[in-house]
């Protein structure tokens, strides 16, 4: 691509650097050094360049000698020793500000989560009122609080894809998906099916980062340094049509092939050993992958044939992200279990949930005398403050007709971003509603990835940050999932 050819040429010729990796290292070091008062190097002087580079790195290392005190999640070790992380200090609608006052458009809604933006006064008031009344009580041993009971009823009422009977509260999506595994195992033990314990997830999926939820996830970064996945988790094809379809294969034919591959995996492992299949309606962290036409219809036929439960991971998609209240509504999914989090409270308080169908709930409740109680839960399960905030968030979604609003304004977002589709470095732009992914490739082909050492996605993500917009970077993808309160002017910006 001409853009990167020019960038490499300028970086290498001006300062004697031989590749983009060195250019990026050079730019980073010199920029950091200049911020500490170091002089700029002279162009076309390799010796001066090397001396300044060493000086720059020494000065930066001196400043970073111990770093900050956090072991930061999903952060490289060298970044954790950086004394200058991006510190977000306050929020205002769809914008956040760092500690130096720089303003950023939060195009990722925190982590796919702050659906109502950063300073919704009603959520703050709900938290404050509950803190003043009852800041904490647990939900163990049939003791609980009014907000947790009210939230359970409300969230069950608004889920329409299939009737759900019970809600179990967690603190995150990862915990929700961990809970799913234990719940399904308990259910199958109650039915006298001790071998039916394996789970099937999909390559490139994301279901969390705990030991089990990371195993369910189909991302190698969550596995390779942690001796994962665990043996009872299997993975089937990623439903990314653009990247994986065969020449001449339609979306429906692609979906049929993937459903057939799923069935082959089930038969190979033994249907009597497969407990559940878990899927995000739209895959998030794996690159915003929208399912091909008829995919979920075909998958559900296979699952029913072999008596395998369907777990819908709605952690990202729920509450309006796709222009429907749930992703299940958009793709005609009728799950047996559902995982929720993120927008459940607009991320103002940590909370997740598991929704349980009547068929499963009845078995769990009726067989507990034989198996013993469902001994699973967390100190903060159904935390009253989190539940109070989530209740208010659900009221706001309903009062503001949030799904209709996303439907009305998301075409500007989707169509506007697609004006970049003809760029020679853009392979695919994909998404629906208020979620989008942009994948960079050479020659617009899924088979011509840029060399990893070029860090193309990282470069574009860095440019977005520098220019005042926060996005998610994964490989050579950048992803966006803005708050639901975006206005046309915000989208244009």
C-alpha positions as CSV (number, residue, x, y, z in Angstrom):
1,X,0.0,0.0,0.0
2,X,1.3,3.4,-1.0
3,X,0.6,4.9,2.5
4,X,2.9,2.4,4.2
5,X,5.5,2.3,1.4
6,X,5.8,6.1,1.8
7,X,6.0,5.8,5.6
8,X,8.7,3.2,5.5
9,X,10.7,5.1,2.9
10,X,10.5,8.4,4.8
11,X,11.4,6.7,8.1
12,X,14.2,4.6,6.7
13,X,15.8,7.2,4.4
14,X,15.7,10.1,6.7
15,X,17.1,8.4,9.8
16,X,18.9,5.4,8.4
17,X,16.3,2.9,9.7
18,X,15.8,-0.3,7.8
19,X,12.2,-1.3,8.6
20,X,8.9,0.0,10.0
21,X,9.4,-1.7,13.3
22,X,12.6,0.3,13.8
23,X,10.8,3.4,12.6
24,X,8.0,3.0,15.2
25,X,10.6,2.3,17.9
26,X,12.5,5.4,16.8
27,X,9.5,7.6,16.7
28,X,8.3,6.5,20.1
29,X,11.7,6.9,21.8
30,X,12.4,10.3,20.3
31,X,9.0,11.6,21.1
32,X,9.3,10.5,24.7
33,X,12.8,11.9,24.9
34,X,11.7,15.2,23.3
35,X,9.0,15.5,26.0
36,X,11.8,15.3,28.5
37,X,13.8,18.0,26.8
38,X,16.1,16.0,24.5
39,X,17.2,17.6,21.2
40,X,16.0,16.3,17.8
41,X,18.4,14.3,15.7
42,X,19.9,15.6,12.5
43,X,18.5,14.0,9.3
44,X,20.8,11.9,7.2
45,X,23.3,11.4,10.0
46,X,23.3,7.8,11.1
47,X,25.8,8.3,13.9
48,X,23.8,11.2,15.3
49,X,20.6,9.2,15.0
50,X,22.0,6.2,16.9
51,X,23.5,8.4,19.7
52,X,20.2,10.3,20.1
53,X,18.2,7.0,20.0
54,X,20.4,5.6,22.8
55,X,20.1,8.9,24.8
56,X,16.4,9.0,24.3
57,X,15.9,5.4,25.5
58,X,18.2,6.0,28.5
59,X,16.3,9.0,29.5
60,X,12.9,7.3,29.1
61,X,14.1,4.2,31.0
62,X,15.3,6.4,33.8
63,X,11.9,8.0,34.1
64,X,10.3,4.5,33.8
65,X,12.6,2.7,36.2
66,X,9.9,1.4,38.5
67,X,6.7,2.2,36.7
68,X,3.2,2.4,38.3
69,X,1.9,0.0,40.9
70,X,-0.8,-1.7,38.8
71,X,-0.5,-5.1,37.2
72,X,-2.7,-3.9,34.4
73,X,-5.1,-6.3,32.6
74,X,-4.4,-7.2,29.0
75,X,-1.2,-5.1,29.0
76,X,2.3,-6.0,28.0
77,X,4.9,-6.0,30.8
78,X,6.9,-3.2,29.3
79,X,3.7,-1.1,29.2
80,X,3.1,-1.8,32.9
81,X,6.5,-0.2,33.7
82,X,5.5,3.0,31.9
83,X,5.0,5.9,34.3
84,X,2.9,7.7,31.8
85,X,-0.2,5.5,31.0
86,X,-3.2,7.2,29.5
87,X,-5.1,8.2,32.7
88,X,-8.7,9.0,32.0
89,X,-9.9,11.5,34.6
90,X,-13.5,12.4,33.8
91,X,-16.4,11.7,31.4
92,X,-19.0,13.8,29.8
93,X,-21.6,12.2,27.5
94,X,-19.8,10.4,24.7
95,X,-16.4,12.0,25.6
96,X,-13.8,11.3,28.2
97,X,-10.9,13.5,29.3
98,X,-7.4,12.5,30.4
99,X,-5.7,14.0,33.4
100,X,-4.1,16.7,31.2
101,X,-7.5,17.8,30.0
102,X,-7.3,16.3,26.5
103,X,-10.7,15.3,25.1
104,X,-11.4,12.0,23.4
105,X,-14.5,10.6,21.6
106,X,-15.1,7.3,23.4
107,X,-15.9,5.3,20.3
108,X,-15.6,2.0,22.2
109,X,-18.0,3.0,25.0
110,X,-15.4,2.1,27.6
111,X,-15.2,-1.6,26.8
112,X,-18.3,-2.0,24.7
113,X,-20.2,-1.1,27.8
114,X,-21.1,2.6,28.7
115,X,-24.2,2.5,26.7
116,X,-25.6,5.7,28.3
117,X,-22.3,7.6,28.1
118,X,-20.2,8.9,31.0
119,X,-22.4,11.0,33.2
120,X,-26.0,9.9,33.2
121,X,-27.3,11.7,36.3
122,X,-30.1,9.2,36.9
123,X,-27.7,6.3,37.3
124,X,-25.6,8.4,39.7
125,X,-28.7,9.2,41.7
126,X,-29.8,5.6,41.8
127,X,-26.4,4.5,43.1
128,X,-26.4,7.3,45.7
129,X,-29.9,6.5,47.0
130,X,-29.1,2.9,47.4
131,X,-25.7,3.6,49.1
132,X,-27.6,5.7,51.6
133,X,-30.2,3.1,52.2
134,X,-28.4,-0.2,52.1
135,X,-24.9,-0.2,50.7
136,X,-24.5,-4.0,50.8
137,X,-26.1,-7.2,51.7
138,X,-25.6,-10.7,50.1
139,X,-27.9,-13.1,48.4
140,X,-26.8,-16.3,50.0
141,X,-29.1,-18.8,51.9
142,X,-32.3,-17.3,50.6
143,X,-31.5,-13.9,51.9
144,X,-31.5,-11.0,49.4
145,X,-32.4,-7.4,48.8
146,X,-35.3,-5.6,47.1
147,X,-33.2,-4.3,44.1
148,X,-31.9,-7.8,43.2
149,X,-35.4,-9.3,43.2
150,X,-36.8,-6.4,41.2
151,X,-33.9,-6.6,38.7
152,X,-34.3,-10.3,38.2
153,X,-38.0,-9.9,37.4
154,X,-37.4,-7.0,35.0
155,X,-34.6,-8.6,33.0
156,X,-36.6,-11.8,32.6
157,X,-39.6,-9.7,31.4
158,X,-37.7,-7.9,28.7
159,X,-36.0,-11.0,27.2
160,X,-38.5,-12.1,24.6
161,X,-36.6,-14.5,22.3
162,X,-37.6,-17.4,24.6
163,X,-39.2,-17.6,28.0
164,X,-36.7,-17.5,30.8
165,X,-37.5,-18.5,34.4
166,X,-34.7,-17.5,36.7
167,X,-31.8,-14.9,36.8
168,X,-28.5,-15.5,38.6
169,X,-26.3,-12.4,39.2
170,X,-22.6,-12.2,38.8
171,X,-20.1,-9.3,38.7
172,X,-19.0,-9.7,35.1
173,X,-19.5,-11.4,31.8
174,X,-16.5,-13.7,32.5
175,X,-18.2,-14.8,35.8
176,X,-21.5,-15.3,34.0
177,X,-19.9,-17.7,31.5
178,X,-18.0,-19.5,34.2
179,X,-21.4,-19.9,36.0
180,X,-22.9,-21.3,32.8
181,X,-20.4,-24.2,32.9
182,X,-21.1,-25.1,36.5
183,X,-24.8,-24.7,36.0
184,X,-24.9,-27.0,32.9
185,X,-22.8,-29.6,34.7
186,X,-25.1,-29.5,37.7
187,X,-28.1,-29.9,35.4
188,X,-26.6,-32.9,33.6
189,X,-25.6,-34.6,36.8
190,X,-29.2,-34.1,38.1
191,X,-30.5,-35.8,34.9
192,X,-28.0,-38.7,35.4
193,X,-25.8,-37.8,32.4
194,X,-22.4,-37.5,34.0
195,X,-20.6,-37.8,30.7
196,X,-22.4,-34.9,29.0
197,X,-19.8,-32.2,30.1
198,X,-18.0,-30.9,27.0
199,X,-18.6,-27.4,25.6
200,X,-18.2,-26.3,22.0
201,X,-17.2,-22.7,21.3
202,X,-15.9,-21.0,18.2
203,X,-12.5,-19.9,16.9
204,X,-12.0,-16.1,17.5
205,X,-14.8,-15.9,20.0
206,X,-14.4,-14.1,23.3
207,X,-16.3,-15.3,26.4
208,X,-14.0,-13.9,29.2
209,X,-10.6,-14.3,30.7
210,X,-11.1,-16.5,33.8
211,X,-9.7,-20.0,33.5
212,X,-12.9,-21.5,32.1
213,X,-14.2,-18.5,30.2
214,X,-10.8,-18.0,28.6
215,X,-10.9,-21.6,27.5
216,X,-14.2,-21.0,25.9
217,X,-12.8,-18.0,24.1
218,X,-11.2,-18.9,20.8
219,X,-8.3,-16.4,20.9
220,X,-4.8,-17.8,21.2
221,X,-3.5,-14.9,23.3
222,X,-5.8,-16.2,26.1
223,X,-4.4,-19.7,25.8
224,X,-0.8,-19.9,24.9
225,X,0.8,-18.6,28.1
226,X,-1.7,-20.2,30.5
227,X,-1.8,-23.9,29.5
228,X,-5.3,-23.4,28.1
229,X,-7.9,-24.4,26.9
230,X,-9.0,-26.9,29.5
231,X,-9.7,-30.4,27.9
232,X,-13.5,-30.3,28.0
233,X,-13.7,-27.2,25.7
234,X,-13.7,-27.8,21.9
235,X,-13.7,-25.2,19.2
236,X,-15.4,-25.1,15.8
237,X,-15.2,-22.8,12.8
238,X,-15.3,-19.0,13.0
239,X,-18.3,-17.8,10.9
240,X,-16.3,-15.1,9.1
241,X,-17.6,-15.3,5.6
242,X,-15.2,-12.8,4.0
243,X,-12.1,-14.5,5.4
244,X,-13.1,-18.1,5.2
245,X,-15.5,-18.7,2.3
246,X,-14.5,-20.8,-0.6
247,X,-14.4,-19.3,-4.1
248,X,-18.0,-19.0,-5.4
249,X,-19.5,-20.0,-2.1
250,X,-22.6,-18.0,-1.1
251,X,-23.2,-17.0,2.5
252,X,-25.9,-19.6,2.9
253,X,-23.6,-22.3,1.4
254,X,-20.9,-21.2,3.8
255,X,-23.3,-21.4,6.7
256,X,-24.3,-24.9,5.6
257,X,-20.7,-26.0,5.5
258,X,-20.0,-24.7,9.0
259,X,-23.1,-26.4,10.4
260,X,-22.0,-29.6,8.8
261,X,-18.6,-29.2,10.3
262,X,-20.2,-28.7,13.7
263,X,-22.2,-31.8,13.3
264,X,-19.1,-33.8,12.3
265,X,-17.3,-32.6,15.5
266,X,-20.3,-33.6,17.7
267,X,-20.4,-37.1,16.1
268,X,-16.7,-37.5,16.4
269,X,-16.7,-36.6,20.1
270,X,-19.9,-38.4,20.8
271,X,-23.2,-36.5,21.3
272,X,-23.6,-38.1,24.7
273,X,-20.5,-36.1,25.8
274,X,-21.4,-32.6,24.4
275,X,-23.3,-30.5,26.9
276,X,-23.6,-27.1,25.3
277,X,-22.7,-24.7,22.5
278,X,-21.9,-21.1,23.3
279,X,-21.9,-18.2,20.9
280,X,-22.0,-14.4,20.7
281,X,-24.8,-13.2,18.3
282,X,-22.1,-10.9,16.8
283,X,-18.6,-11.8,17.7
284,X,-16.9,-8.8,19.5
285,X,-13.3,-8.9,20.5
286,X,-12.6,-11.4,17.7
287,X,-13.0,-8.6,15.2
288,X,-16.8,-7.8,15.1
289,X,-17.8,-10.8,13.0
290,X,-21.4,-10.7,11.8
291,X,-23.0,-14.1,11.2
292,X,-23.6,-15.2,7.6
293,X,-27.2,-15.6,6.4
294,X,-29.0,-18.6,7.9
295,X,-26.1,-19.5,10.1
296,X,-27.8,-19.6,13.5
297,X,-30.9,-21.3,12.0
298,X,-28.8,-24.2,10.8
299,X,-26.7,-24.4,14.0
300,X,-29.8,-24.6,16.1
301,X,-31.2,-27.5,14.1
302,X,-28.0,-29.5,14.8
303,X,-28.0,-28.7,18.5
304,X,-31.7,-29.8,18.9
305,X,-30.9,-33.0,17.0
306,X,-28.3,-34.0,19.5
307,X,-29.9,-32.5,22.7
308,X,-27.2,-29.9,23.2
309,X,-27.9,-26.7,25.0
310,X,-27.5,-23.3,23.3
311,X,-25.8,-20.6,25.5
312,X,-26.2,-17.1,24.0
313,X,-23.4,-14.8,25.2
314,X,-25.1,-11.4,25.0
315,X,-22.6,-9.6,27.1
316,X,-21.8,-7.2,24.2
317,X,-24.9,-7.4,22.1
318,X,-27.7,-6.9,24.6
319,X,-29.8,-3.9,25.4
320,X,-29.7,-2.2,22.0
321,X,-26.2,-2.5,20.6
322,X,-27.5,-4.2,17.4
323,X,-30.7,-2.1,17.1
324,X,-32.7,-4.8,18.9
325,X,-33.0,-5.3,22.6
326,X,-31.0,-8.5,22.3
327,X,-28.9,-10.1,19.6
328,X,-31.1,-13.2,19.9
329,X,-34.0,-11.0,18.6
330,X,-32.0,-10.0,15.5
331,X,-30.9,-13.5,14.6
332,X,-33.8,-15.6,15.7
333,X,-31.9,-17.4,18.4
334,X,-33.9,-19.3,21.0
335,X,-31.3,-20.1,23.7
336,X,-31.5,-22.3,26.7
337,X,-29.2,-20.0,28.7
338,X,-28.1,-16.3,28.3
339,X,-25.1,-14.4,29.6
340,X,-25.4,-10.6,30.3
341,X,-23.2,-7.9,31.6
342,X,-21.7,-4.5,30.4
343,X,-24.7,-2.4,29.3
344,X,-26.9,-4.1,32.0
345,X,-25.8,-1.2,34.2
346,X,-24.2,0.9,31.4
347,X,-21.0,-0.2,33.2
348,X,-21.6,2.3,36.1
349,X,-21.4,-0.6,38.5
350,X,-20.0,-4.1,38.0
351,X,-22.8,-6.6,37.3
352,X,-23.5,-9.6,35.1
353,X,-26.3,-12.1,34.9
354,X,-27.2,-15.6,33.7
355,X,-30.8,-16.2,32.5
356,X,-32.0,-19.7,32.9
357,X,-34.8,-21.4,30.9
358,X,-37.7,-23.1,32.7
359,X,-36.6,-26.5,31.5
360,X,-33.2,-26.1,33.2
361,X,-34.4,-24.2,36.2
362,X,-37.1,-26.8,37.0
363,X,-34.4,-29.6,37.1
364,X,-32.0,-27.6,39.2
365,X,-34.7,-26.7,41.7
366,X,-36.4,-30.1,41.9
367,X,-33.2,-32.2,42.1
368,X,-31.4,-30.1,44.7
369,X,-32.6,-32.4,47.5
370,X,-30.8,-35.3,45.8
371,X,-27.6,-33.4,44.7
372,X,-27.4,-30.8,47.4
373,X,-27.9,-27.1,47.0
374,X,-26.5,-25.2,44.0
375,X,-23.4,-24.2,45.9
376,X,-22.2,-21.5,43.6
377,X,-22.1,-17.7,44.0
378,X,-20.1,-14.6,44.9
379,X,-20.0,-12.2,47.8
380,X,-21.3,-9.5,45.4
381,X,-23.9,-11.6,43.5
382,X,-26.9,-9.3,43.3
383,X,-25.1,-6.4,45.0
384,X,-27.9,-4.0,45.8
385,X,-26.1,-0.9,44.5
386,X,-25.3,-2.6,41.2
387,X,-28.9,-3.9,40.9
388,X,-30.3,-0.5,41.7
389,X,-28.2,1.1,38.9
390,X,-29.1,-1.7,36.5
391,X,-32.8,-1.2,37.2
392,X,-32.5,2.5,36.4
393,X,-30.6,1.8,33.2
394,X,-33.3,-0.6,32.0
395,X,-35.9,2.1,32.7
396,X,-33.9,4.6,30.7
397,X,-33.6,2.2,27.7
398,X,-37.3,1.6,27.8
399,X,-38.3,5.3,28.2
400,X,-36.0,6.5,25.5
401,X,-36.9,3.8,23.1
402,X,-33.2,3.0,22.8
403,X,-33.5,0.3,20.2
404,X,-35.5,2.5,17.9
405,X,-33.0,5.3,18.4
406,X,-30.1,3.0,17.5
407,X,-32.0,1.8,14.4
408,X,-32.6,5.4,13.3
409,X,-29.1,6.8,13.7
410,X,-26.8,3.7,13.1
411,X,-27.1,4.0,9.3
412,X,-25.2,7.2,9.5
413,X,-22.5,5.4,11.5
414,X,-22.4,2.3,9.3
415,X,-22.6,4.2,6.0
416,X,-20.2,6.9,7.0
417,X,-17.5,4.5,8.0
418,X,-18.0,2.5,4.8
419,X,-16.9,5.6,2.7
420,X,-13.4,4.3,3.6
421,X,-14.1,0.9,2.1
422,X,-12.2,1.7,-1.2
423,X,-9.0,2.5,0.6
424,X,-6.2,0.1,-0.7
425,X,-5.3,-0.8,2.9
426,X,-8.9,-1.6,4.0
427,X,-9.8,-5.2,3.5
428,X,-13.3,-5.2,5.0
429,X,-15.6,-3.0,7.0
430,X,-18.3,-5.0,8.8
431,X,-20.9,-4.4,11.5
432,X,-24.5,-3.7,12.3
433,X,-26.2,-1.2,14.6
434,X,-23.7,0.4,16.8
435,X,-20.8,-2.1,16.4
436,X,-18.2,-2.1,13.7
437,X,-14.9,-3.5,12.8
438,X,-12.3,-2.4,10.2
439,X,-9.7,-4.9,9.0
440,X,-6.6,-3.7,7.3
441,X,-5.0,-5.9,4.6
442,X,-2.8,-5.5,1.6
443,X,-4.5,-5.5,-1.8
444,X,-7.9,-5.7,-0.1
445,X,-7.5,-9.5,0.2
446,X,-8.0,-11.6,3.3
447,X,-5.1,-13.7,2.1
448,X,-2.6,-10.8,2.0
449,X,-2.1,-9.7,5.6
450,X,0.4,-7.1,6.4
451,X,3.6,-8.4,8.2
452,X,2.9,-8.5,11.9
453,X,6.0,-6.5,12.7
454,X,4.5,-3.6,10.8
455,X,1.9,-3.2,13.6
456,X,-0.6,-1.7,11.1
457,X,-3.6,-2.0,13.5
458,X,-1.6,-0.6,16.4
459,X,-0.4,2.3,14.2
460,X,-4.0,3.2,13.2
461,X,-5.2,2.8,16.8
462,X,-2.4,5.1,18.0
463,X,-3.3,7.6,15.4
464,X,-6.9,7.6,16.5
465,X,-5.8,8.2,20.1
466,X,-3.5,11.0,19.1
467,X,-6.3,12.6,17.1
468,X,-8.8,12.3,20.0
469,X,-10.7,9.1,19.5
470,X,-10.5,5.8,21.5
471,X,-11.0,2.5,19.7
472,X,-10.2,-1.1,20.3
473,X,-7.2,-2.7,18.4
474,X,-6.8,-6.4,17.8
475,X,-4.2,-7.4,15.4
476,X,-4.8,-5.5,12.2
477,X,-8.4,-4.7,13.2
478,X,-9.8,-1.6,14.8
479,X,-13.2,-1.9,16.4
480,X,-15.9,0.6,17.6
481,X,-19.0,0.3,19.7
482,X,-20.0,3.8,20.6
483,X,-22.5,4.8,23.4
484,X,-26.1,4.6,22.4
485,X,-26.5,8.3,23.0
486,X,-24.4,9.3,20.1
487,X,-25.8,12.3,18.1
488,X,-25.4,12.9,14.4
489,X,-22.7,15.5,15.1
490,X,-20.8,13.0,17.3
491,X,-20.9,10.4,14.5
492,X,-19.7,12.9,11.9
493,X,-16.8,13.8,14.2
